[in-house]
Amino acid sequence: MKYPTIDTLDCADKTIFVRVDFNVSFDDDGNVRDDARIRAALPTITELQNKGARLVLASHLGRPKGKPEKKYSLLPVAKHLAALLNVEVIMPDDCVGLPVKKLVSELRDKNVVLLENVRFHLEETENDDKFASQLAELADIYVSDAFGSMHRAHASTVGMVKYFKQRAVGRLVEKEINFLSKVLHEPPKPYVVILGGAKISDKILVIEQLMNVADKIIIGGGMAYTFLMAKGVAVGKSLVEENKISNAKRMLERALNKGIEFILPEDHIIAASFDNEAPYKTVKNGDDWGDWMGMDVGPVTLSKYAAALEGAQTVFWNGPLGVFEMPNFSTGTMEIARKLSEIKALTVVGGGDSLAAIKKSGLSEKFTHLSTGGGASLEYLEGKELPGLKAVL
């Protein structure tokens, strides 16, 4: 489905409301720790500026309980954005109200305003129509560029959009949809999917969808233990979703029937407890794990994964292969990041912890596309309609 892009907009002498995703983390000094999401919005911001538009940017940050909280203020983001754009970024104390309307009405061409956190109002997450109309009063045109929030039917992502005749998706959303559509519908073959993370329940629908197009599916992380249990492999005290074993069996059977290579770990790094300093060792499927738990994939498994990636033309990766936050159990995830950075293929990473792992590896520039939307990218790949995307049509 084609969505209106900013190419369709008449921007000159217009005020444009751009919903961005500046939900970033801060360091101990209150500065932006990771500005990837801010940088991802720059192509849209600068292009609209160059077309002569006045910009009103809006975002949420964290989970404030519908009232102002200093630690969730977007002020550090405004300062960081100003440095990146090399222009003044004006920031009011709120996102609605007469002072905000007055400030916006006095903007000149190419000026940028960043509103205070929209979630300082409970009405944002409730998609309250009055609040949505107040936001809409600030601009002539609506641009949705917050892909990471598109699965949320909130006032700034859905409710306010109906008040605009001119609306479009920004360059970031356009890019996200292009790449995710490719891995879901028309991936260059051979196509390898890598899925990790803690729970199979988070990925059931994604696996079901990707089985329609994938040639190989590599499974790692905590979710692998539920699949192994489905095959009768004892996994000690590892994380297992007992109520999803039947789902795992069904998926394994479907993969077999469709001729999809479904690759599970054959050896594992297990530990006596969930702690980086805990004793650990390498075991194989069929060994007695006792009361120990799986923390990472082993070297034999990594070799098998690497062999499966040889010759791939498309790879989609979502979810770490082990407890990568702990140095002793980060090898599997880091090695897959390194391997993917070396192969000549379309490499798309589906947000969340996978992005954190790639950033930690220092290989971000080696991937074709790193999605900014963890939950949104998974819901899109599940075939679900994203409310924020539908609203722009």
N, C-alpha and C positions, 0 to 999 in steps of 0.2 A: 504494500500500500504506500502511495506517495503522500508525503506530508508537505505542507507549505514551508519553504525555507526562507531565509532572510533575503534571498535573491528576488522574492516577490514583493518586497516591501518598498514603499516610497517613504524614505526616512528623513528627507530634508526638512528642517524646521519642525521636527516631531520629537515628542518625549516618548521614549520607549521603556516600558517596564520589562526588565530581564530577570527572570527567576533563575538564579544560579545555585550551585551547591558548594558553599564555602564551609561545610561542616568539617572543619579541620581540628587537629590537636595542637596544644601549646606545650612549650617546654617549661621548666621550673621558673624561668624569668618572665613568663607570660608572652613570649614571642612564638610565632607560627613555627611548628616543628617540621611539618611536611606540607609544602605548598603545591603539591601535584594537582589538587582540585582547583586551586586558584589559577594556576597556569593553564589548566585545561579550558578555562573560560575565556582566556585572553583573545583567541582568534575572533570570537563573536563580539567581544567588547570593542576591540580595536577596529574591526570592520564597520561596526555601526557608528563609531566615532568618526571614522574617515568619511562616512556618508552624511555627516553633519547632524547626527542625532544627539539629543540630550538623553542621558541614561540614568534610570533609577534601578539600581540593583537590589535584589531581595534574596535573603537566604535564612535558613534556620541554622542553629548551632547547638548540638547536644540535646538534652532532654529537660529543659526547665519546666517547671510545673505551672505553666500558664501565667507566670509573673516574672518580672526582671530579676536576674541573678548575675552579679558582676562577672563570675567565672565563665558565663556563657555570652558575654557581650562580644559583638563583632568589631569592636574598636581596634584590637590588634590586627584584625584582618584588613580593615580599612587602611591602616598604616602600611601594611605589607603590600597591598594592592597599589597604593600610591607610588611606592618605590618601583614596582614592576612596570607600571604604566608611565612613570615619570610625569604624572599630573597630580593636582590636588584631588583627593577623594573626600567629598563632603559627607559627614555623617551626623544625622540628627539623633536625638535621644530616644526616638520612638520610630514606629513604622507607619502610623496613622495619626490623624488629628490635625487641627488647624495649623500649628507651627510647621508640621511636615509639609502640608499643602502649600503654604506660603513659600517655604524654602524651595520646593520643586518649581513653583510658578516663576521664580526669579532666576532659574537656570539659563545659561547661555549655551550656544551650540558647543558640542563636544564635552560639556561639563558632566561629571560623574557623581552621583549620590549613592551611597550604600546605606540602606535602611537598617535600623537596629533589628536584632533577632525577631523574626515574625512569631516564633514560639513563645515570646514573652506575653503573648495573648492566647488564652485558652481557645479562643474562637478559631485560631489557625487550624489546629488539629481536628476541631469539630466541624470544619468546613462551613462555618457560619456565614450566611449570605450577606448580612449587614457588614460584617468585617471585610468580606470579599469585595463588596461594592466600594468600601472606603479605600481599599488598596487600588482598585481599578480607577478611581477618580484621579489618581496621580499621573496617568499617562494616556497617550493616544493609541499606542500599539503594544501588544503583548508578545514577548519572545520567551519560549521555554527552552532553557539550556541546562536544567538541573536533572540530568538523567538519573542520578542516584536517588532522586525523590519522586520519580515518575510513577512508582507503584503505590504512592500515597495519595489518597483523595482528600487533600487539604485545601484550604482557602486560596493559598498562593499558587498552588499547582493545578487546581481544577476549578474551584468555585468562582474565581474572578474572571476566568477566561471568556465566559459567555458575554461579558460586557464589552468585548472588543470586536470590531468588524475586521480589523487587520490583526492577524496573529500568525505566528510561525515558530518553527523549531530553530534553535541556534546551531552553529557549526559542530559543537560537541555532540549534541543529540543526534544530529545528522550522521556524524561519523560512527557513533555507537550503533545506531540502527543498521547502517550499511554493513558493518563488520559482523554483528550478531546475526543478522539475516543470512549472511553468507555461510556462517558455520552451522546455521540451523537448516538452511534450504538448499544451498548450492555450493558446497565446499569442493575445491579442487581435490581430486583423489590421488593417492590413498589418504584417508582421513583418520587421524588418531585422536581420541578423546582421553584426557587424563583427569580423573576425579579423585579428590581426597577430602580431607576434613573429618570432623568427628562423627557425624551421624548420617546414616543411610536415609533417614526420614526426610532430611533436608534436600535430598537429591533424587528421590524416586521418580518424580515427574520429569526431571531433566534427563535422567537416564532413559526413560521410556521414549521421550521425544528424539534424543540423539541416536537411539538404536535404529531409527528410520534412515539415517544417513551415514553413520560411522562404520568404518571397516574394522577398527580395533578399539577396545575400551580398556584403559589401564586404571586399576583401582588401588588406592593407597590410603594412608591415614587411618583414623579410628574406624571409619565405615568398613574397611576391609575385613575386620574381625567378625562382623555380622555375616558377611558373605562366606567367610571361612567356616563359621559355625554351620551355615546352611549346607556346606559340603562335608560336614562331620568332623572338621578339624578342631581339636581342643585348643583354646587360646588363653588358658589360665585366667587371670583376673582382668583381662583386657576389656575395654569398653565394647559391650554387645547390646544391641537393641533386640531383646528377646521377641517382642511383638512384631518385628519386621523380618524375622527369619523366613517366613513364608513368602514375603515380597522378594527377598533375595533369591530364594529358590526359583521363583517364577521368572525373574530376570535372567538368571543363569540358563534356564531352560529355553527361554526365548532367544537368547544370544546363540545358543547351540543350533536351534532350528533355523536361524537366519544366516548362519555361517559367519557370525561376528566373533572375532578373537577376543575373549574376555579374560584379561590378564590380572591375576591376583598375586600377592606376595608369596614367595616360596621360603624366604628366610627373614628373620626379624631381629631387631635389637630390642631386647626386653629388659625391664628394670624391676627391682624389688619394690619400688614405690614411685609415685608421680613426683619426682624430684630430680633435678639435674645432678645432684651429688649422690644419688642412690647407686648402689652396685648395679652393673648391667653386663649383659653378655649376648652373644649371637646364638639363635636357635633356628631349627628348620621346622616346617610343618610336620607334625607327627611326633616331635620330641615332647618330653614332659616339661611343661612350663611351670608346674607347681603353682604357687600363688603370685608369680611375677606377671607383669603386664607389658603388652606391646607398646613401644614408644617410637619406633621408626622401622623403615624397611631395611633389610640387610643387603650385603654386597652382591649376592647372587641375583636377587630381585632387581637391583639397580642395573645389572648387566642385561637382564631380560628386558627391562623397560627400554634401555638404550637401543637394543637390537630391534625392538618393535617400532621405534621411531625412525629407523633408517629408511630413507626413501619417501617419508611422509611429505605430502604437499600441503596439508592443512593440519594444524594441531590446536585443539581448544583445551585449556587447562583451568580447572577451578578447584581449589582446596589443597592445602599442604599435605605432604606424604608422611609426616610425622610431627612430633611436638617441636617444631622448628624454633620456637622461642627459647628452648633450652639448648645450649651449645652442643651438649653430648648427643642430642637426638635431632640435629638439624641437617645431617649429611644427606639424607634422601631427598629432602626438598631442595637443598642448595645444588645438588648434583643434577637434578632434573632441570632446574633453572639454567644451569651452565650448559647442559646438553641442548636445550631448546634454543639457547642463544647462538649455538653453533650451526644448527641445521638450516638449510635453505628451504624454508616453507612459510606459509601464512601462519603466524603464531598469534593467537588471541587468548588473552587471560581474563577470566571473568570476575575480577574485583575481589574485595574482601581480604582475607588473610593471604591469598596468593599474591596480591599486590605488595603487601608488607614483606613477604618473603623475597620477592624480586628486588624490591628496594634495598633490602638487607644484603642481597647478593651483589649489588652494584651493577646489574646488567640490564637495567630498565630500557636503555636505548637500543638494545638488541632485539626487542620484540616488535611485531607488527602493530599490535594494538593492545593497550592495557585499559580495560574497562574501569570507569570511575564508579560504577553502580553495582555493588555486590548483590543486594536483594533484588534490585530492578533487573539486572542482567539475567539472574536465575529465573525470575518470573517470566521474562520475555522468552527465554529458551524453553520454558515449560509450556509455551503456547498461550499464556494468559494475556489478556488485554490490559495494558498499562493505563490507568485512569488519566494520568497526566498527558499521555500521548493522544488518547482518544479525544480529550478536551480541545486540542489544538486543531483538529480536523474541521 
